[in-house]
Structure formats: structure tokens, C-alpha cells
Amino acid sequence: MKKLLVPLILILAACQQPTEPPSQTQSSVAPDSERLAEVLEMQTEEIKARYQYRHPGETLEFFGIAPGMTVVEVLPGEGWYSGILVPYLGNKGKLIGADYGADMWPNFSFATEVFIQERQKWPAKWVAKAAGWGGENGAAAEAYTLKTLPDTLEGKADAVLFIRALHNLARFEGVGGYLTQALGEAYRVLKPGGIVGVVQHRAPDDKSDEWADGSKGYLKPEFVIEKMKMAGFEYLGETDVNANPKDQPGENDIVWRLPPGLYTSKDNPELQQQYTEIGESNRMTLKFSKPRSSSE
């Protein structure tokens, strides 16, 4: 009888042991496909026309973005993705815009003193615009720069999105350490287990590392993954949802030759049509996480 009781006791004890901690990709909330589809359908025809290249629904679901989350969007510009995120995150969520730091803008040849002064007004203007994107049920919006994210955000974000935002940070890394600083800030504001989503113009494999330094808009996946790992993040995987094999840049090509900018063919309708037929750039879509501590 005693021989039978011992295994039984061990089995019962094992059943009472704490469960394993959740994996680093597990979230307490999940993407709401139905709600996301509704928000995408609400957008203007001009915005919808770019879904074929940007695939916002598939991209946000891959990153695991869900209503109620606190999301930091780096370099949101005038708000293409922001206009989708604010209503999708809903009134229990928060969207935080993070622009380049003021000290980075002088590195751009187009950035006149007047431009830089106007750029300092961007946070307030962006927040004012965000109020109209989601109405009463939209997410709260805040805006800062990568140099002014407040201490109160530390460990609060569920996700940080770098959507076509890494190339200039990498391009000027040697001047001011901008990429290192941006990734450090992403790590600081994320919760343990929080997600970093990257969408970035993808350099062809046959191009040199010097060519793919960000100055032409393109980076290599292995470069991005290496930098993210150096910043402390774990690589979770990728999807080819934003790939465009038609984008095959030559040695002298820049990504901005393609839509929507078409910057290098303003006076050449034939070339402009050629670039329009290629579509927007070939893009990598990568997912990373901030590791959970061993105590969690």
C-alpha cells in the first residue's frame, strides 16, 4: 500500500506546482481582426489605395497590436498609420508619437533653420490632428521626440513600431549615435515581453554594406537584426507580407524614386510611369521582443 501511495503523492504534488511563465510572445490581449477590418474600411480612398503595398491589417496583426494597448510609433510623420491606430486602439488605448530628436534634423540638407523651427511645433500639431482620427472612442495621443520621451513612460508601452523609420537613424549613427539611442529608448519604454515591430525598405542581397547604409533608404535584414540584438531585443520572426520583388534598385538608385514620392522623375513622365508600375519599395517586416526578467 505504501508503495502505491508514494507515486500518487508525487503526482498530486506535481499537479499543484506553479504553471510555466507565459512565453515572451504571449500577450494578455489579442488582435481584433473584425475591429481592424472596420477601421481599415473607414479610411479615405486615398489611404486605401496604398493598402496593396502597405498591408496595414496583416502587418498590425503580425505584430500582435490589439485594442487597449499603449503603442509608440516612431517617426509617424503626418499620420498614415496613426490614423488607423488611433481608432483601432480605442479609448482604452494610447498612441505615442516619437519624432527625431531636434539635434538630428540639421544633418539633412533640406533642413533649413526655418524648417527646424517649424519641426519643433510638430508634437502639438500631431496631437491636435490625432483628436480627429478616432473621435470620442479613439485612443489618447501624446507626442514627443526620441530625446524627450518622459520618465513616466518607462516600462509602460506594449509595443514600439519602427515603420520605415530606421534608415536615417542608421545613416547618421556615426554622427550622433541616433540608432543606438532610439533603440535604447524603445527598450526603456517597453514592458518586459513588449513587442518591437519593424517595417523597413529592404536592400538587395547583392548590394554592399556600404551601399545599404541607409543613405539610399535601404537596409539589410541582417544589419537590423544584429542592431536589435545588440540593444537587448530577441528576434521573433518575419513575414514577407510587405515584400515587392519588382523593386530592384541600381547602384545609383534611392528608395524615394518610387511611389509615393517619385522624387527623381518629376520632369520625366515616362520614367515616372515606370516607377509607378514597380509600386512602393520591397520591405522587410520583422518582429522582436524585450525579454521578460527571470523572475516573471
SULSULKA-V252916 format. One line per field, one symbol per residue. burial: # if it has 24 or more other ideal C-beta (glycine too) atoms within 12 Angstrom, else .. A space follows every 10 residues. Layout:
# SULSULKA-V252916
burial: ???
This chain:
# SULSULKA-V252916
burial: .......... .......... ...#..#... ##..##..## ..#...#... #.######## ########## #######.## ########## ..######## ##.##..... ........## .##..##.## #.##...### ######..#. ..#..##### ########## ###..#.### ########## ########## ####..#... ########## #.###.##.. #.####.#.. ####..#.#. ..######## .#........ ....#..### ########## #.....
